[in-house]
Amino acid sequence: MNETTQSQDALRSEARIAHGALHRLRQDLFVDAFAFRPLPPLEDAKISRWVPWLPERLRRWARWLPHLTVGFFSVLVFLAGMADSGPGSLQGLLAAGFAVLVAAGPLLTLFRPVGAYWLSLFAFAVLGFAEVVFSSYPTMYGTLFGSGAFPTLLAVMVLVVLRTRPRLAVEMWLVTFGVAGALTVLVGADPGDLPPVAVFCGAVLIAAAAVRAWREERRQVVETQSATQEERTRRTLLEERALIARELHDVVAHHMSVIAIQAEAAPYRVKDTPPELATSFATIRENAVAALAELRRILGVVRSADPDAFAESDPEAPQPTLGSLDSLLDSVRSAGLVVEAVVTGSPRPLPQGVELSAYRIVQEGLSNALRHSPGAEARVEISYVLGGLGVRIVNGAPSRLAKPSPGAGHGVLGMRERVQMLGGEMTAEPTEDGGFEVAAFIPVANTAGQTKTGGNRS
């Protein structure tokens, strides 16, 4: 009983496998067999990689090189089919018709690849059947695999595999040699040619399928790497925004605390404070305290992904400003970077968010100089101008080889995010001498009494 059940299960499994194979065969070769699938031109990046020496004008035509190659092959097939025909004779007319039928297959692969296979298989079957009908022309058709239709059919199958998917190699091989076996019996040809030709065609199609699988795998790897790079950039951007939010929390919290304290103290500074005014001050204080609570809650969410964000520094320490620039310069000088600082314009108090962002931009610019340009000299310029603050960090070319840095570009992303947050503009690009320059302008509301005196710090 158990053996019978196991045998039935095995038969069902084999039936399911066979049904699945037939379903895939039907989907690949029969459903929408003549659907329009044009071959796109080559990408400019591939042309530049393959033939970088090609002039720019010729590169536009090089994009259509696969189409021109297949078209030239079709012309050769047509001319080969017309070689033995006599003009004006029945043989010539038949040869012309067969030549057009055979040559149309490769050309059709550019637009309808699976349909091109069926057309080439039909041409092969017609020429094979012609062995019986037109037996008076043995030199024209030769053996079943000796006519020009079969090499063309093989070329079409290779093109179809390269254009579609690897498994079509097996499916077309089975269909083709199934038809070839039937024709061999029908025309009474010698079946001795069938096995070696089948083995040779199988090897060619396997090679084409391997090339197609390699190309597909390479394309997926490139897509995965691109997606990974985009995800890494997006994650870095979110991390930078979280860092900015943590730093600006202290700035905003300070202002809200001042508002709450002043609102609480204001009623005591006015004799006989009207009840309405006292109520308004109380409401202001309550809203300020509620805003502080919300700020702390938001900061807790931001810090939850990085609980050790302030592990290397004092969380109660005030955020740095441009007044702390001297200590930063001393720090990078002790690390071996020769840096000069120049301040132009009249230094004036700026909003804390602007001071903090300017300090971080200078800090990141000098860190990049240390990391990517060892041995180079750097220059920091702080410009107090009408309407804003200018920051410029420039370094020369490195004097020795820099160590690879996996985080390259992320610091620039963070600086750009800070500047854009404050409505400013920033550029970061290499200099002509092999160094690097970061220049940013942060708009600040104008204040009266500004002068244009300058000074230097070193």
Disulfide bonds with the S-S distance in Angstrom:
none
